[in-house]
Amino acid sequence: MVPSIWLRWLSQGTVFSLLVDETGKEYDVTVSKIGARVDPVSQTVKITGEVDTAGEFILPGMSGYASFSVPAQ
């Protein structure tokens, strides 16, 4: 989930970093899908990303932190 205001600059193909707690490693991830609905209460939109490194040991449900390079407004 990301703030809906990010739709000004976020698009499919945007690359961001993901630090996974369980592996202790940082991975490059590419936005592959942007949700079609903005949550009216939280003003967020769901995004989906694909890990760029094939064969890495990342499982659904693992936790971590995503870091985006937000352009200057």
Phi and psi restraints in degrees (range 20) as a CNS / XPLOR table:
assign (resid 1 and name C) (resid 2 and name N)
       (resid 2 and name CA) (resid 2 and name C) 1.0 -130.2 20.0 2
assign (resid 2 and name N) (resid 2 and name CA)
       (resid 2 and name C) (resid 3 and name N) 1.0 157.8 20.0 2
assign (resid 2 and name C) (resid 3 and name N)
       (resid 3 and name CA) (resid 3 and name C) 1.0 -60.2 20.0 2
assign (resid 3 and name N) (resid 3 and name CA)
       (resid 3 and name C) (resid 4 and name N) 1.0 137.8 20.0 2
assign (resid 3 and name C) (resid 4 and name N)
       (resid 4 and name CA) (resid 4 and name C) 1.0 -64.2 20.0 2
assign (resid 4 and name N) (resid 4 and name CA)
       (resid 4 and name C) (resid 5 and name N) 1.0 -23.7 20.0 2
assign (resid 4 and name C) (resid 5 and name N)
       (resid 5 and name CA) (resid 5 and name C) 1.0 -64.1 20.0 2
assign (resid 5 and name N) (resid 5 and name CA)
       (resid 5 and name C) (resid 6 and name N) 1.0 -21.9 20.0 2
assign (resid 5 and name C) (resid 6 and name N)
       (resid 6 and name CA) (resid 6 and name C) 1.0 -66.9 20.0 2
assign (resid 6 and name N) (resid 6 and name CA)
       (resid 6 and name C) (resid 7 and name N) 1.0 -14.4 20.0 2
assign (resid 6 and name C) (resid 7 and name N)
       (resid 7 and name CA) (resid 7 and name C) 1.0 -62.7 20.0 2
assign (resid 7 and name N) (resid 7 and name CA)
       (resid 7 and name C) (resid 8 and name N) 1.0 -13.1 20.0 2
assign (resid 7 and name C) (resid 8 and name N)
       (resid 8 and name CA) (resid 8 and name C) 1.0 -64.2 20.0 2
assign (resid 8 and name N) (resid 8 and name CA)
       (resid 8 and name C) (resid 9 and name N) 1.0 -32.0 20.0 2
assign (resid 8 and name C) (resid 9 and name N)
       (resid 9 and name CA) (resid 9 and name C) 1.0 -128.9 20.0 2
assign (resid 9 and name N) (resid 9 and name CA)
       (resid 9 and name C) (resid 10 and name N) 1.0 -20.7 20.0 2
assign (resid 9 and name C) (resid 10 and name N)
       (resid 10 and name CA) (resid 10 and name C) 1.0 -77.7 20.0 2
assign (resid 10 and name N) (resid 10 and name CA)
       (resid 10 and name C) (resid 11 and name N) 1.0 134.7 20.0 2
assign (resid 10 and name C) (resid 11 and name N)
       (resid 11 and name CA) (resid 11 and name C) 1.0 -148.8 20.0 2
assign (resid 11 and name N) (resid 11 and name CA)
       (resid 11 and name C) (resid 12 and name N) 1.0 168.1 20.0 2
assign (resid 11 and name C) (resid 12 and name N)
       (resid 12 and name CA) (resid 12 and name C) 1.0 -59.0 20.0 2
assign (resid 12 and name N) (resid 12 and name CA)
       (resid 12 and name C) (resid 13 and name N) 1.0 136.8 20.0 2
assign (resid 12 and name C) (resid 13 and name N)
       (resid 13 and name CA) (resid 13 and name C) 1.0 99.0 20.0 2
assign (resid 13 and name N) (resid 13 and name CA)
       (resid 13 and name C) (resid 14 and name N) 1.0 -12.9 20.0 2
assign (resid 13 and name C) (resid 14 and name N)
       (resid 14 and name CA) (resid 14 and name C) 1.0 -63.9 20.0 2
assign (resid 14 and name N) (resid 14 and name CA)
       (resid 14 and name C) (resid 15 and name N) 1.0 134.1 20.0 2
assign (resid 14 and name C) (resid 15 and name N)
       (resid 15 and name CA) (resid 15 and name C) 1.0 -101.7 20.0 2
assign (resid 15 and name N) (resid 15 and name CA)
       (resid 15 and name C) (resid 16 and name N) 1.0 137.1 20.0 2
assign (resid 15 and name C) (resid 16 and name N)
       (resid 16 and name CA) (resid 16 and name C) 1.0 -138.6 20.0 2
assign (resid 16 and name N) (resid 16 and name CA)
       (resid 16 and name C) (resid 17 and name N) 1.0 169.0 20.0 2
assign (resid 16 and name C) (resid 17 and name N)
       (resid 17 and name CA) (resid 17 and name C) 1.0 -102.4 20.0 2
assign (resid 17 and name N) (resid 17 and name CA)
       (resid 17 and name C) (resid 18 and name N) 1.0 143.7 20.0 2
assign (resid 17 and name C) (resid 18 and name N)
       (resid 18 and name CA) (resid 18 and name C) 1.0 -128.0 20.0 2
assign (resid 18 and name N) (resid 18 and name CA)
       (resid 18 and name C) (resid 19 and name N) 1.0 118.8 20.0 2
assign (resid 18 and name C) (resid 19 and name N)
       (resid 19 and name CA) (resid 19 and name C) 1.0 -99.6 20.0 2
assign (resid 19 and name N) (resid 19 and name CA)
       (resid 19 and name C) (resid 20 and name N) 1.0 114.1 20.0 2
assign (resid 19 and name C) (resid 20 and name N)
       (resid 20 and name CA) (resid 20 and name C) 1.0 -94.2 20.0 2
assign (resid 20 and name N) (resid 20 and name CA)
       (resid 20 and name C) (resid 21 and name N) 1.0 123.1 20.0 2
assign (resid 20 and name C) (resid 21 and name N)
       (resid 21 and name CA) (resid 21 and name C) 1.0 -58.9 20.0 2
assign (resid 21 and name N) (resid 21 and name CA)
       (resid 21 and name C) (resid 22 and name N) 1.0 -44.8 20.0 2
assign (resid 21 and name C) (resid 22 and name N)
       (resid 22 and name CA) (resid 22 and name C) 1.0 -67.5 20.0 2
assign (resid 22 and name N) (resid 22 and name CA)
       (resid 22 and name C) (resid 23 and name N) 1.0 -31.0 20.0 2
assign (resid 22 and name C) (resid 23 and name N)
       (resid 23 and name CA) (resid 23 and name C) 1.0 -99.1 20.0 2
assign (resid 23 and name N) (resid 23 and name CA)
       (resid 23 and name C) (resid 24 and name N) 1.0 -21.6 20.0 2
assign (resid 23 and name C) (resid 24 and name N)
       (resid 24 and name CA) (resid 24 and name C) 1.0 72.3 20.0 2
assign (resid 24 and name N) (resid 24 and name CA)
       (resid 24 and name C) (resid 25 and name N) 1.0 11.9 20.0 2
assign (resid 24 and name C) (resid 25 and name N)
       (resid 25 and name CA) (resid 25 and name C) 1.0 -110.5 20.0 2
assign (resid 25 and name N) (resid 25 and name CA)
       (resid 25 and name C) (resid 26 and name N) 1.0 157.6 20.0 2
assign (resid 25 and name C) (resid 26 and name N)
       (resid 26 and name CA) (resid 26 and name C) 1.0 -107.6 20.0 2
assign (resid 26 and name N) (resid 26 and name CA)
       (resid 26 and name C) (resid 27 and name N) 1.0 136.2 20.0 2
assign (resid 26 and name C) (resid 27 and name N)
       (resid 27 and name CA) (resid 27 and name C) 1.0 -125.7 20.0 2
assign (resid 27 and name N) (resid 27 and name CA)
       (resid 27 and name C) (resid 28 and name N) 1.0 146.1 20.0 2
assign (resid 27 and name C) (resid 28 and name N)
       (resid 28 and name CA) (resid 28 and name C) 1.0 -83.7 20.0 2
assign (resid 28 and name N) (resid 28 and name CA)
       (resid 28 and name C) (resid 29 and name N) 1.0 134.4 20.0 2
assign (resid 28 and name C) (resid 29 and name N)
       (resid 29 and name CA) (resid 29 and name C) 1.0 -129.2 20.0 2
assign (resid 29 and name N) (resid 29 and name CA)
       (resid 29 and name C) (resid 30 and name N) 1.0 140.7 20.0 2
assign (resid 29 and name C) (resid 30 and name N)
       (resid 30 and name CA) (resid 30 and name C) 1.0 -110.4 20.0 2
assign (resid 30 and name N) (resid 30 and name CA)
       (resid 30 and name C) (resid 31 and name N) 1.0 131.2 20.0 2
assign (resid 30 and name C) (resid 31 and name N)
       (resid 31 and name CA) (resid 31 and name C) 1.0 -64.1 20.0 2
assign (resid 31 and name N) (resid 31 and name CA)
       (resid 31 and name C) (resid 32 and name N) 1.0 121.4 20.0 2
assign (resid 31 and name C) (resid 32 and name N)
       (resid 32 and name CA) (resid 32 and name C) 1.0 -107.4 20.0 2
assign (resid 32 and name N) (resid 32 and name CA)
       (resid 32 and name C) (resid 33 and name N) 1.0 -19.7 20.0 2
assign (resid 32 and name C) (resid 33 and name N)
       (resid 33 and name CA) (resid 33 and name C) 1.0 -154.8 20.0 2
assign (resid 33 and name N) (resid 33 and name CA)
       (resid 33 and name C) (resid 34 and name N) 1.0 139.6 20.0 2
assign (resid 33 and name C) (resid 34 and name N)
       (resid 34 and name CA) (resid 34 and name C) 1.0 -118.7 20.0 2
assign (resid 34 and name N) (resid 34 and name CA)
       (resid 34 and name C) (resid 35 and name N) 1.0 128.0 20.0 2
assign (resid 34 and name C) (resid 35 and name N)
       (resid 35 and name CA) (resid 35 and name C) 1.0 -57.1 20.0 2
assign (resid 35 and name N) (resid 35 and name CA)
       (resid 35 and name C) (resid 36 and name N) 1.0 155.7 20.0 2
assign (resid 35 and name C) (resid 36 and name N)
       (resid 36 and name CA) (resid 36 and name C) 1.0 -93.5 20.0 2
assign (resid 36 and name N) (resid 36 and name CA)
       (resid 36 and name C) (resid 37 and name N) 1.0 3.0 20.0 2
assign (resid 36 and name C) (resid 37 and name N)
       (resid 37 and name CA) (resid 37 and name C) 1.0 -134.6 20.0 2
assign (resid 37 and name N) (resid 37 and name CA)
       (resid 37 and name C) (resid 38 and name N) 1.0 132.0 20.0 2
assign (resid 37 and name C) (resid 38 and name N)
       (resid 38 and name CA) (resid 38 and name C) 1.0 -95.0 20.0 2
assign (resid 38 and name N) (resid 38 and name CA)
       (resid 38 and name C) (resid 39 and name N) 1.0 128.6 20.0 2
assign (resid 38 and name C) (resid 39 and name N)
       (resid 39 and name CA) (resid 39 and name C) 1.0 -67.6 20.0 2
assign (resid 39 and name N) (resid 39 and name CA)
       (resid 39 and name C) (resid 40 and name N) 1.0 122.5 20.0 2
assign (resid 39 and name C) (resid 40 and name N)
       (resid 40 and name CA) (resid 40 and name C) 1.0 -69.5 20.0 2
assign (resid 40 and name N) (resid 40 and name CA)
       (resid 40 and name C) (resid 41 and name N) 1.0 -22.7 20.0 2
assign (resid 40 and name C) (resid 41 and name N)
       (resid 41 and name CA) (resid 41 and name C) 1.0 -86.1 20.0 2
assign (resid 41 and name N) (resid 41 and name CA)
       (resid 41 and name C) (resid 42 and name N) 1.0 -52.6 20.0 2
assign (resid 41 and name C) (resid 42 and name N)
       (resid 42 and name CA) (resid 42 and name C) 1.0 -88.0 20.0 2
assign (resid 42 and name N) (resid 42 and name CA)
       (resid 42 and name C) (resid 43 and name N) 1.0 -11.0 20.0 2
assign (resid 42 and name C) (resid 43 and name N)
       (resid 43 and name CA) (resid 43 and name C) 1.0 55.4 20.0 2
assign (resid 43 and name N) (resid 43 and name CA)
       (resid 43 and name C) (resid 44 and name N) 1.0 45.6 20.0 2
assign (resid 43 and name C) (resid 44 and name N)
       (resid 44 and name CA) (resid 44 and name C) 1.0 -123.0 20.0 2
assign (resid 44 and name N) (resid 44 and name CA)
       (resid 44 and name C) (resid 45 and name N) 1.0 161.5 20.0 2
assign (resid 44 and name C) (resid 45 and name N)
       (resid 45 and name CA) (resid 45 and name C) 1.0 -132.6 20.0 2
assign (resid 45 and name N) (resid 45 and name CA)
       (resid 45 and name C) (resid 46 and name N) 1.0 143.1 20.0 2
assign (resid 45 and name C) (resid 46 and name N)
       (resid 46 and name CA) (resid 46 and name C) 1.0 -83.2 20.0 2
assign (resid 46 and name N) (resid 46 and name CA)
       (resid 46 and name C) (resid 47 and name N) 1.0 136.1 20.0 2
assign (resid 46 and name C) (resid 47 and name N)
       (resid 47 and name CA) (resid 47 and name C) 1.0 -123.5 20.0 2
assign (resid 47 and name N) (resid 47 and name CA)
       (resid 47 and name C) (resid 48 and name N) 1.0 157.2 20.0 2
assign (resid 47 and name C) (resid 48 and name N)
       (resid 48 and name CA) (resid 48 and name C) 1.0 -125.0 20.0 2
assign (resid 48 and name N) (resid 48 and name CA)
       (resid 48 and name C) (resid 49 and name N) 1.0 140.0 20.0 2
assign (resid 48 and name C) (resid 49 and name N)
       (resid 49 and name CA) (resid 49 and name C) 1.0 -130.4 20.0 2
assign (resid 49 and name N) (resid 49 and name CA)
       (resid 49 and name C) (resid 50 and name N) 1.0 159.9 20.0 2
assign (resid 49 and name C) (resid 50 and name N)
       (resid 50 and name CA) (resid 50 and name C) 1.0 -118.0 20.0 2
assign (resid 50 and name N) (resid 50 and name CA)
       (resid 50 and name C) (resid 51 and name N) 1.0 130.4 20.0 2
assign (resid 50 and name C) (resid 51 and name N)
       (resid 51 and name CA) (resid 51 and name C) 1.0 -68.9 20.0 2
assign (resid 51 and name N) (resid 51 and name CA)
       (resid 51 and name C) (resid 52 and name N) 1.0 130.4 20.0 2
assign (resid 51 and name C) (resid 52 and name N)
       (resid 52 and name CA) (resid 52 and name C) 1.0 -77.2 20.0 2
assign (resid 52 and name N) (resid 52 and name CA)
       (resid 52 and name C) (resid 53 and name N) 1.0 -19.7 20.0 2
assign (resid 52 and name C) (resid 53 and name N)
       (resid 53 and name CA) (resid 53 and name C) 1.0 -93.5 20.0 2
assign (resid 53 and name N) (resid 53 and name CA)
       (resid 53 and name C) (resid 54 and name N) 1.0 113.3 20.0 2
assign (resid 53 and name C) (resid 54 and name N)
       (resid 54 and name CA) (resid 54 and name C) 1.0 -72.0 20.0 2
assign (resid 54 and name N) (resid 54 and name CA)
       (resid 54 and name C) (resid 55 and name N) 1.0 144.6 20.0 2
assign (resid 54 and name C) (resid 55 and name N)
       (resid 55 and name CA) (resid 55 and name C) 1.0 81.0 20.0 2
assign (resid 55 and name N) (resid 55 and name CA)
       (resid 55 and name C) (resid 56 and name N) 1.0 5.4 20.0 2
assign (resid 55 and name C) (resid 56 and name N)
       (resid 56 and name CA) (resid 56 and name C) 1.0 -73.4 20.0 2
assign (resid 56 and name N) (resid 56 and name CA)
       (resid 56 and name C) (resid 57 and name N) 1.0 153.4 20.0 2
assign (resid 56 and name C) (resid 57 and name N)
       (resid 57 and name CA) (resid 57 and name C) 1.0 -88.9 20.0 2
assign (resid 57 and name N) (resid 57 and name CA)
       (resid 57 and name C) (resid 58 and name N) 1.0 77.8 20.0 2
assign (resid 57 and name C) (resid 58 and name N)
       (resid 58 and name CA) (resid 58 and name C) 1.0 -122.4 20.0 2
assign (resid 58 and name N) (resid 58 and name CA)
       (resid 58 and name C) (resid 59 and name N) 1.0 127.3 20.0 2
assign (resid 58 and name C) (resid 59 and name N)
       (resid 59 and name CA) (resid 59 and name C) 1.0 -115.4 20.0 2
assign (resid 59 and name N) (resid 59 and name CA)
       (resid 59 and name C) (resid 60 and name N) 1.0 151.6 20.0 2
assign (resid 59 and name C) (resid 60 and name N)
       (resid 60 and name CA) (resid 60 and name C) 1.0 -56.6 20.0 2
assign (resid 60 and name N) (resid 60 and name CA)
       (resid 60 and name C) (resid 61 and name N) 1.0 139.2 20.0 2
assign (resid 60 and name C) (resid 61 and name N)
       (resid 61 and name CA) (resid 61 and name C) 1.0 96.2 20.0 2
assign (resid 61 and name N) (resid 61 and name CA)
       (resid 61 and name C) (resid 62 and name N) 1.0 -12.4 20.0 2
assign (resid 61 and name C) (resid 62 and name N)
       (resid 62 and name CA) (resid 62 and name C) 1.0 -66.6 20.0 2
assign (resid 62 and name N) (resid 62 and name CA)
       (resid 62 and name C) (resid 63 and name N) 1.0 153.6 20.0 2
assign (resid 62 and name C) (resid 63 and name N)
       (resid 63 and name CA) (resid 63 and name C) 1.0 -112.5 20.0 2
assign (resid 63 and name N) (resid 63 and name CA)
       (resid 63 and name C) (resid 64 and name N) 1.0 164.3 20.0 2
assign (resid 63 and name C) (resid 64 and name N)
       (resid 64 and name CA) (resid 64 and name C) 1.0 172.2 20.0 2
assign (resid 64 and name N) (resid 64 and name CA)
       (resid 64 and name C) (resid 65 and name N) 1.0 -163.4 20.0 2
assign (resid 64 and name C) (resid 65 and name N)
       (resid 65 and name CA) (resid 65 and name C) 1.0 -129.1 20.0 2
assign (resid 65 and name N) (resid 65 and name CA)
       (resid 65 and name C) (resid 66 and name N) 1.0 135.5 20.0 2
assign (resid 65 and name C) (resid 66 and name N)
       (resid 66 and name CA) (resid 66 and name C) 1.0 -102.0 20.0 2
assign (resid 66 and name N) (resid 66 and name CA)
       (resid 66 and name C) (resid 67 and name N) 1.0 140.0 20.0 2
assign (resid 66 and name C) (resid 67 and name N)
       (resid 67 and name CA) (resid 67 and name C) 1.0 -125.2 20.0 2
assign (resid 67 and name N) (resid 67 and name CA)
       (resid 67 and name C) (resid 68 and name N) 1.0 125.7 20.0 2
assign (resid 67 and name C) (resid 68 and name N)
       (resid 68 and name CA) (resid 68 and name C) 1.0 -114.2 20.0 2
assign (resid 68 and name N) (resid 68 and name CA)
       (resid 68 and name C) (resid 69 and name N) 1.0 146.5 20.0 2
assign (resid 68 and name C) (resid 69 and name N)
       (resid 69 and name CA) (resid 69 and name C) 1.0 -91.3 20.0 2
assign (resid 69 and name N) (resid 69 and name CA)
       (resid 69 and name C) (resid 70 and name N) 1.0 100.1 20.0 2
assign (resid 69 and name C) (resid 70 and name N)
       (resid 70 and name CA) (resid 70 and name C) 1.0 -84.4 20.0 2
assign (resid 70 and name N) (resid 70 and name CA)
       (resid 70 and name C) (resid 71 and name N) 1.0 122.9 20.0 2
assign (resid 70 and name C) (resid 71 and name N)
       (resid 71 and name CA) (resid 71 and name C) 1.0 -67.5 20.0 2
assign (resid 71 and name N) (resid 71 and name CA)
       (resid 71 and name C) (resid 72 and name N) 1.0 152.9 20.0 2
assign (resid 71 and name C) (resid 72 and name N)
       (resid 72 and name CA) (resid 72 and name C) 1.0 -64.5 20.0 2
assign (resid 72 and name N) (resid 72 and name CA)
       (resid 72 and name C) (resid 73 and name N) 1.0 139.8 20.0 2
